[in-house]
Amino acid sequence: MRVKTGVVRRQKHKKIIGMVKGQWGSRGVLFRRSNEAMLKSLFYAYRDRRQRRRQFRRLWIIRINAAARQNGLSYSRMMHGLKLANVALDRKMLADLAVRDAETFRKIAALSQQYIRA
């Protein structure tokens, strides 16, 4: 005797359609379109979790560069000076200082400049 998949299949289809609920057109209604949309969205989510880290690093570098140039340095020269001075601040912290505490960033930039000239 064969086993029909009516209930199980409906549950699986409802689960996938529920995952893409609210998407445009037939993507949130028809199973096949929903399945395609769900697979794409999971792929994008996986990919973009990695891209988020890259994008934040780019943002931090842009902010550090802008603040460094206000203090008479380029980004690369400032980072080189900090490395020579053994300052263990990462880019995230430096960007936060550049935005929120310009005075402290100015002191760090001055320290970096001393080690470049020395």
C-alpha positions as CSV (number, residue, x, y, z in Angstrom):
1,M,0.0,0.0,0.0
2,R,1.4,3.4,-1.0
3,V,1.7,6.4,1.4
4,K,0.4,9.7,0.1
5,T,2.3,12.9,1.2
6,G,-0.7,15.2,1.3
7,V,-0.4,16.5,4.9
8,V,3.4,16.4,5.1
9,R,3.8,18.2,1.8
10,R,1.2,20.9,2.7
11,Q,3.1,21.5,6.0
12,K,6.4,21.8,4.2
13,H,4.9,24.2,1.6
14,K,3.3,26.3,4.3
15,K,6.6,26.6,6.1
16,I,8.4,27.9,3.0
17,I,5.6,30.2,2.0
18,G,5.5,31.6,5.5
19,M,9.2,32.3,5.3
20,V,8.7,34.6,2.3
21,K,5.4,36.1,3.4
22,G,5.0,39.6,2.2
23,Q,7.2,39.4,-0.8
24,W,6.2,41.0,-4.1
25,G,3.8,39.2,-6.5
26,S,3.6,35.4,-6.6
27,R,6.8,35.0,-4.5
28,G,4.7,35.0,-1.3
29,V,1.9,32.9,-2.8
30,L,3.0,30.1,-5.1
31,F,5.2,27.4,-3.7
32,R,7.7,27.2,-6.6
33,R,8.3,30.9,-6.7
34,S,8.4,31.0,-2.9
35,N,11.0,28.3,-2.8
36,E,13.2,30.2,-5.2
37,A,12.8,33.5,-3.3
38,M,13.5,31.7,0.0
39,L,16.7,30.1,-1.3
40,K,17.9,33.5,-2.7
41,S,17.1,35.3,0.5
42,L,19.0,32.7,2.6
43,F,22.0,33.0,0.2
44,Y,21.9,36.8,0.4
45,A,21.7,36.7,4.2
46,Y,24.8,34.4,4.4
47,R,26.7,36.5,1.9
48,D,25.8,39.8,3.4
49,R,26.8,38.8,6.9
50,R,30.3,38.7,5.6
51,Q,30.0,41.9,3.5
52,R,28.8,43.7,6.6
53,R,32.2,43.3,8.2
54,R,33.9,44.7,5.1
55,Q,31.5,47.6,4.8
56,F,32.0,48.6,8.5
57,R,35.8,48.4,8.1
58,R,35.6,50.7,5.0
59,L,33.4,53.2,7.0
60,W,35.9,53.2,9.9
61,I,38.8,53.9,7.5
62,I,36.9,56.7,5.9
63,R,36.1,58.3,9.2
64,I,39.7,57.9,10.5
65,N,41.1,59.4,7.3
66,A,38.8,62.4,7.5
67,A,39.7,63.1,11.1
68,A,43.4,62.5,10.5
69,R,43.4,65.0,7.6
70,Q,41.9,67.6,9.9
71,N,45.0,67.0,12.1
72,G,47.5,67.3,9.2
73,L,48.0,63.6,8.5
74,S,46.9,61.1,6.0
75,Y,45.3,57.8,7.1
76,S,48.3,55.7,6.1
77,R,50.8,57.9,7.8
78,M,48.7,58.0,11.0
79,M,48.3,54.3,11.1
80,H,52.0,53.8,10.5
81,G,52.8,56.2,13.3
82,L,50.5,54.4,15.7
83,K,52.1,51.1,14.8
84,L,55.6,52.6,15.6
85,A,54.2,54.0,18.9
86,N,52.8,50.6,19.8
87,V,49.3,52.0,20.2
88,A,46.9,49.1,20.4
89,L,43.7,50.8,19.2
90,D,41.8,49.1,16.4
91,R,40.0,51.0,13.6
92,K,36.6,50.6,15.2
93,M,37.8,52.4,18.4
94,L,39.7,55.1,16.4
95,A,36.7,55.8,14.2
96,D,34.5,56.1,17.3
97,L,37.0,58.6,18.9
98,A,37.1,60.5,15.6
99,V,33.3,61.0,15.7
100,R,32.6,61.3,19.4
101,D,35.8,62.7,21.0
102,A,37.8,64.9,18.7
103,E,40.1,66.2,21.4
104,T,41.3,62.7,22.3
105,F,41.7,61.8,18.6
106,R,43.8,65.0,18.2
107,K,46.1,63.8,21.0
108,I,46.4,60.4,19.4
109,A,47.2,62.0,16.0
110,A,49.8,64.2,17.7
111,L,51.4,61.1,19.2
112,S,51.4,59.3,15.8
113,Q,53.0,62.4,14.2
114,Q,55.9,62.4,16.8
115,Y,56.8,58.8,15.9
116,I,56.8,59.5,12.2
117,R,59.2,62.4,12.5
118,A,61.5,60.6,15.0
